[in-house]
Amino acid sequence: MTAQKGRDLLLKLDTTGTGTFATVAGLRSHTLSFNAETVDVSSQESAGQWRELLAGAGLKSAAIKGAGLFKDASSDATMRSYFFDGTIRNWQVIVPDFGVIEGAFQIVGLEIAGRHDGEVTFDTALESAGALSFTAI
């Protein structure tokens, strides 16, 4: 994978639940992270007393963090209502020359800030709420 513009990473939301995705807000920074818990199966008989892990047994999760500007009043209202209602919706993360990650996420953090001489900005955090799919592009 060659160097790419950060602005080409897109975060999209299925606002209607019908499978039609729309770009959310004007994100200036975004992070996608994958995590997997481990299951320790070590015992007194483990070779050299080294820890042993059970392959494929831990829980997997993904987190998305983003910061930017709301593109309009509608995207602002949608993000706010999804946070306060605890709505779980399908989201897409599009990473150019890599692929599309899609699945259910819940907004678990929403921070809104503004300076007296600048625009209103937001930071958001989403956590996966089910199985994710990956499609290479």
C-alpha positions as protocol buffer text, in pm:
chain_id: "A"
residue {
  index: 1
  type: MET
  ca { x: 0 y: 0 z: 0 }
}
residue {
  index: 2
  type: THR
  ca { x: 147 y: 335 z: -103 }
}
residue {
  index: 3
  type: ALA
  ca { x: 109 y: 665 z: 84 }
}
residue {
  index: 4
  type: GLN
  ca { x: -242 y: 806 z: 69 }
}
residue {
  index: 5
  type: LYS
  ca { x: -423 y: 1125 z: 161 }
}
residue {
  index: 6
  type: GLY
  ca { x: -585 y: 1101 z: 503 }
}
residue {
  index: 7
  type: ARG
  ca { x: -889 y: 1286 z: 375 }
}
residue {
  index: 8
  type: ASP
  ca { x: -967 y: 991 z: 146 }
}
residue {
  index: 9
  type: LEU
  ca { x: -1058 y: 772 z: 444 }
}
residue {
  index: 10
  type: LEU
  ca { x: -1437 y: 801 z: 467 }
}
residue {
  index: 11
  type: LEU
  ca { x: -1686 y: 731 z: 744 }
}
residue {
  index: 12
  type: LYS
  ca { x: -2039 y: 662 z: 618 }
}
residue {
  index: 13
  type: LEU
  ca { x: -2364 y: 594 z: 803 }
}
residue {
  index: 14
  type: ASP
  ca { x: -2682 y: 410 z: 703 }
}
residue {
  index: 15
  type: THR
  ca { x: -2921 y: 670 z: 847 }
}
residue {
  index: 16
  type: THR
  ca { x: -3240 y: 497 z: 730 }
}
residue {
  index: 17
  type: GLY
  ca { x: -3153 y: 133 z: 793 }
}
residue {
  index: 18
  type: THR
  ca { x: -3209 y: 51 z: 423 }
}
residue {
  index: 19
  type: GLY
  ca { x: -2846 y: -4 z: 321 }
}
residue {
  index: 20
  type: THR
  ca { x: -2796 y: 340 z: 167 }
}
residue {
  index: 21
  type: PHE
  ca { x: -2486 y: 503 z: 315 }
}
residue {
  index: 22
  type: ALA
  ca { x: -2412 y: 877 z: 337 }
}
residue {
  index: 23
  type: THR
  ca { x: -2086 y: 1045 z: 436 }
}
residue {
  index: 24
  type: VAL
  ca { x: -2103 y: 1177 z: 793 }
}
residue {
  index: 25
  type: ALA
  ca { x: -1991 y: 1529 z: 861 }
}
residue {
  index: 26
  type: GLY
  ca { x: -1661 y: 1682 z: 759 }
}
residue {
  index: 27
  type: LEU
  ca { x: -1412 y: 1464 z: 942 }
}
residue {
  index: 28
  type: ARG
  ca { x: -1066 y: 1614 z: 971 }
}
residue {
  index: 29
  type: SER
  ca { x: -913 y: 1317 z: 1148 }
}
residue {
  index: 30
  type: HIS
  ca { x: -1021 y: 956 z: 1193 }
}
residue {
  index: 31
  type: THR
  ca { x: -884 y: 639 z: 1341 }
}
residue {
  index: 32
  type: LEU
  ca { x: -997 y: 279 z: 1299 }
}
residue {
  index: 33
  type: SER
  ca { x: -864 y: 18 z: 1540 }
}
residue {
  index: 34
  type: PHE
  ca { x: -922 y: -356 z: 1567 }
}
residue {
  index: 35
  type: ASN
  ca { x: -885 y: -548 z: 1891 }
}
residue {
  index: 36
  type: ALA
  ca { x: -891 y: -913 z: 1996 }
}
residue {
  index: 37
  type: GLU
  ca { x: -893 y: -1044 z: 2350 }
}
residue {
  index: 38
  type: THR
  ca { x: -691 y: -1352 z: 2429 }
}
residue {
  index: 39
  type: VAL
  ca { x: -786 y: -1671 z: 2612 }
}
residue {
  index: 40
  type: ASP
  ca { x: -501 y: -1796 z: 2828 }
}
residue {
  index: 41
  type: VAL
  ca { x: -486 y: -2178 z: 2841 }
}
residue {
  index: 42
  type: SER
  ca { x: -149 y: -2204 z: 3016 }
}
residue {
  index: 43
  type: SER
  ca { x: -96 y: -2471 z: 3276 }
}
residue {
  index: 44
  type: GLN
  ca { x: 184 y: -2618 z: 3484 }
}
residue {
  index: 45
  type: GLU
  ca { x: 262 y: -2834 z: 3184 }
}
residue {
  index: 46
  type: SER
  ca { x: 313 y: -2543 z: 2943 }
}
residue {
  index: 47
  type: ALA
  ca { x: 649 y: -2578 z: 2769 }
}
residue {
  index: 48
  type: GLY
  ca { x: 914 y: -2378 z: 2956 }
}
residue {
  index: 49
  type: GLN
  ca { x: 632 y: -2217 z: 3159 }
}
residue {
  index: 50
  type: TRP
  ca { x: 549 y: -1996 z: 2864 }
}
residue {
  index: 51
  type: ARG
  ca { x: 197 y: -1865 z: 2829 }
}
residue {
  index: 52
  type: GLU
  ca { x: -23 y: -2051 z: 2581 }
}
residue {
  index: 53
  type: LEU
  ca { x: -318 y: -1895 z: 2400 }
}
residue {
  index: 54
  type: LEU
  ca { x: -623 y: -2060 z: 2251 }
}
residue {
  index: 55
  type: ALA
  ca { x: -631 y: -1965 z: 1880 }
}
residue {
  index: 56
  type: GLY
  ca { x: -938 y: -1774 z: 1763 }
}
residue {
  index: 57
  type: ALA
  ca { x: -1116 y: -1791 z: 2099 }
}
residue {
  index: 58
  type: GLY
  ca { x: -1115 y: -1429 z: 2219 }
}
residue {
  index: 59
  type: LEU
  ca { x: -1370 y: -1156 z: 2154 }
}
residue {
  index: 60
  type: LYS
  ca { x: -1304 y: -927 z: 1859 }
}
residue {
  index: 61
  type: SER
  ca { x: -1400 y: -562 z: 1849 }
}
residue {
  index: 62
  type: ALA
  ca { x: -1342 y: -248 z: 1648 }
}
residue {
  index: 63
  type: ALA
  ca { x: -1342 y: 118 z: 1742 }
}
residue {
  index: 64
  type: ILE
  ca { x: -1369 y: 430 z: 1532 }
}
residue {
  index: 65
  type: LYS
  ca { x: -1268 y: 776 z: 1647 }
}
residue {
  index: 66
  type: GLY
  ca { x: -1317 y: 1091 z: 1447 }
}
residue {
  index: 67
  type: ALA
  ca { x: -1301 y: 1467 z: 1479 }
}
residue {
  index: 68
  type: GLY
  ca { x: -1425 y: 1739 z: 1251 }
}
residue {
  index: 69
  type: LEU
  ca { x: -1715 y: 1963 z: 1159 }
}
residue {
  index: 70
  type: PHE
  ca { x: -2081 y: 1886 z: 1115 }
}
residue {
  index: 71
  type: LYS
  ca { x: -2157 y: 1941 z: 748 }
}
residue {
  index: 72
  type: ASP
  ca { x: -2514 y: 2057 z: 814 }
}
residue {
  index: 73
  type: ALA
  ca { x: -2788 y: 2071 z: 1078 }
}
residue {
  index: 74
  type: SER
  ca { x: -2917 y: 1731 z: 969 }
}
residue {
  index: 75
  type: SER
  ca { x: -2589 y: 1544 z: 1035 }
}
residue {
  index: 76
  type: ASP
  ca { x: -2558 y: 1727 z: 1369 }
}
residue {
  index: 77
  type: ALA
  ca { x: -2911 y: 1621 z: 1471 }
}
residue {
  index: 78
  type: THR
  ca { x: -2858 y: 1262 z: 1355 }
}
residue {
  index: 79
  type: MET
  ca { x: -2535 y: 1216 z: 1552 }
}
residue {
  index: 80
  type: ARG
  ca { x: -2688 y: 1374 z: 1864 }
}
residue {
  index: 81
  type: SER
  ca { x: -3004 y: 1164 z: 1851 }
}
residue {
  index: 82
  type: TYR
  ca { x: -2810 y: 841 z: 1786 }
}
residue {
  index: 83
  type: PHE
  ca { x: -2590 y: 913 z: 2086 }
}
residue {
  index: 84
  type: PHE
  ca { x: -2871 y: 1003 z: 2328 }
}
residue {
  index: 85
  type: ASP
  ca { x: -3096 y: 718 z: 2209 }
}
residue {
  index: 86
  type: GLY
  ca { x: -2816 y: 459 z: 2206 }
}
residue {
  index: 87
  type: THR
  ca { x: -2902 y: 377 z: 1845 }
}
residue {
  index: 88
  type: ILE
  ca { x: -2704 y: 101 z: 1676 }
}
residue {
  index: 89
  type: ARG
  ca { x: -2674 y: 143 z: 1300 }
}
residue {
  index: 90
  type: ASN
  ca { x: -2460 y: 8 z: 1019 }
}
residue {
  index: 91
  type: TRP
  ca { x: -2155 y: 216 z: 934 }
}
residue {
  index: 92
  type: GLN
  ca { x: -1891 y: 189 z: 665 }
}
residue {
  index: 93
  type: VAL
  ca { x: -1526 y: 283 z: 689 }
}
residue {
  index: 94
  type: ILE
  ca { x: -1370 y: 317 z: 345 }
}
residue {
  index: 95
  type: VAL
  ca { x: -990 y: 294 z: 338 }
}
residue {
  index: 96
  type: PRO
  ca { x: -861 y: 368 z: -14 }
}
residue {
  index: 97
  type: ASP
  ca { x: -652 y: 94 z: -177 }
}
residue {
  index: 98
  type: PHE
  ca { x: -734 y: -132 z: 120 }
}
residue {
  index: 99
  type: GLY
  ca { x: -1104 y: -203 z: 158 }
}
residue {
  index: 100
  type: VAL
  ca { x: -1440 y: -133 z: 315 }
}
residue {
  index: 101
  type: ILE
  ca { x: -1521 y: -233 z: 673 }
}
residue {
  index: 102
  type: GLU
  ca { x: -1895 y: -248 z: 736 }
}
residue {
  index: 103
  type: GLY
  ca { x: -2110 y: -338 z: 1033 }
}
residue {
  index: 104
  type: ALA
  ca { x: -2309 y: -227 z: 1332 }
}
residue {
  index: 105
  type: PHE
  ca { x: -2162 y: 41 z: 1559 }
}
residue {
  index: 106
  type: GLN
  ca { x: -2289 y: 249 z: 1848 }
}
residue {
  index: 107
  type: ILE
  ca { x: -2179 y: 605 z: 1924 }
}
residue {
  index: 108
  type: VAL
  ca { x: -2023 y: 581 z: 2271 }
}
residue {
  index: 109
  type: GLY
  ca { x: -1870 y: 928 z: 2288 }
}
residue {
  index: 110
  type: LEU
  ca { x: -1967 y: 1267 z: 2147 }
}
residue {
  index: 111
  type: GLU
  ca { x: -1785 y: 1585 z: 2241 }
}
residue {
  index: 112
  type: ILE
  ca { x: -1878 y: 1924 z: 2098 }
}
residue {
  index: 113
  type: ALA
  ca { x: -1645 y: 2222 z: 2131 }
}
residue {
  index: 114
  type: GLY
  ca { x: -1602 y: 2570 z: 1996 }
}
residue {
  index: 115
  type: ARG
  ca { x: -1383 y: 2874 z: 2029 }
}
residue {
  index: 116
  type: HIS
  ca { x: -1510 y: 3229 z: 2037 }
}
residue {
  index: 117
  type: ASP
  ca { x: -1323 y: 3301 z: 1713 }
}
residue {
  index: 118
  type: GLY
  ca { x: -1379 y: 2970 z: 1532 }
}
residue {
  index: 119
  type: GLU
  ca { x: -1623 y: 2704 z: 1423 }
}
residue {
  index: 120
  type: VAL
  ca { x: -1800 y: 2441 z: 1632 }
}
residue {
  index: 121
  type: THR
  ca { x: -1614 y: 2108 z: 1616 }
}
residue {
  index: 122
  type: PHE
  ca { x: -1690 y: 1759 z: 1742 }
}
residue {
  index: 123
  type: ASP
  ca { x: -1508 y: 1444 z: 1848 }
}
residue {
  index: 124
  type: THR
  ca { x: -1687 y: 1111 z: 1835 }
}
residue {
  index: 125
  type: ALA
  ca { x: -1613 y: 752 z: 1931 }
}
residue {
  index: 126
  type: LEU
  ca { x: -1793 y: 443 z: 1802 }
}
residue {
  index: 127
  type: GLU
  ca { x: -1768 y: 82 z: 1919 }
}
residue {
  index: 128
  type: SER
  ca { x: -1862 y: -224 z: 1715 }
}
residue {
  index: 129
  type: ALA
  ca { x: -2190 y: -389 z: 1810 }
}
residue {
  index: 130
  type: GLY
  ca { x: -2177 y: -709 z: 1605 }
}
residue {
  index: 131
  type: ALA
  ca { x: -1988 y: -891 z: 1332 }
}
residue {
  index: 132
  type: LEU
  ca { x: -1804 y: -678 z: 1077 }
}
residue {
  index: 133
  type: SER
  ca { x: -1743 y: -755 z: 713 }
}
residue {
  index: 134
  type: PHE
  ca { x: -1440 y: -662 z: 503 }
}
residue {
  index: 135
  type: THR
  ca { x: -1443 y: -614 z: 128 }
}
residue {
  index: 136
  type: ALA
  ca { x: -1109 y: -552 z: -46 }
}
residue {
  index: 137
  type: ILE
  ca { x: -1096 y: -273 z: -303 }
}
